[in-house]
Amino acid sequence: MSLNMPKQNNESSKNTPTNSGKSGLQYAGLAMQLLVALGLGVFAGLKVDHWLHFKIPVATWVLPLLILLGILVRLVRDTGTGK
């Protein structure tokens, strides 16, 4: 005796991540990279300011700003239209 049951579509039953999941992980990775880079920039700036005996923390301000600018430029290039 056979029961007429509809066949399951194997393609729809696969557990594949969606595009929104991938982009969410991509942005989480970018956020972590940004935080680590800025933290290292501040730490290096403090060390440079201490080493050069600056009264005003010039390197502590300049290094993180340069890192932020570099990350933003790379982000714009990566998300551009790529002509």
N, C-alpha and C positions, 0 to 999 in steps of 0.2 A: 504494500500500500504506500503510495507516494503522496506527499502533500505538496500542493502547488504554492510554494512560497516564493516571493520575489527575491531575485538574487541581489546581494548587496554590491554596491559599486565600490570596488577596492580603492579607487582614486579618492573618493570623498571620505573614506574612513581613515586615511593616513593622517597622522598627527604632524603636520608641517606648520612651522611658524608663519604667521602672516607678515605682510610687509610692514604693518604698523609695529609689530613686535621687534622686527629687525631695526627699524629706524629708532625705536625707543632705546634699544640697547646701544645703538650707535651714538645717540645723543648723551646717554649716561656715560659712555666711555670718553666722549669729548669733554664732558663736565669734569670728570675725574682728572683727565689730562690737564685741563685748565687750572684746576685747584692745585695740583701737584707742581705744575710749572710756576705758578704765581708764588706758592710757598717757597720753592727753591730760589726764585728770584729775590724775594724779600730776605731770605737767609743769606744769600750771597751778597746782597746789597749792604746788609748790616755788617758783614765781615769786611767788605771793601771799605766802608765808611770808618770802621774801627782801625783798619790797617793804615789808611791814609790820614787818620786823625782829623776828619772833617767835623766841624761843629754843627753844620746843617746836614741832615741825612740825604745827600744828593743821590748816591747810588741806590739807596733804599727806595727812592721814588722812581728813578730812571730805569733800572733793570726790570721791574715788573711791568712798567708801561711798554717797554720794548718787546717783552715777551707777549703781552696782550696784543700789541699791534701785529706781531708775527703770526700769532694764532688766528687772528681775525682775517689777515690776508690769505692764509692757507685755507681757511674755511670758505672764503669767497671764491677762491680758485677751485676748490673741490666741488662746490655746489653750482659752479657756473655751467653754461650751456655747452662748453667744450667744442667750439667751432674750429 
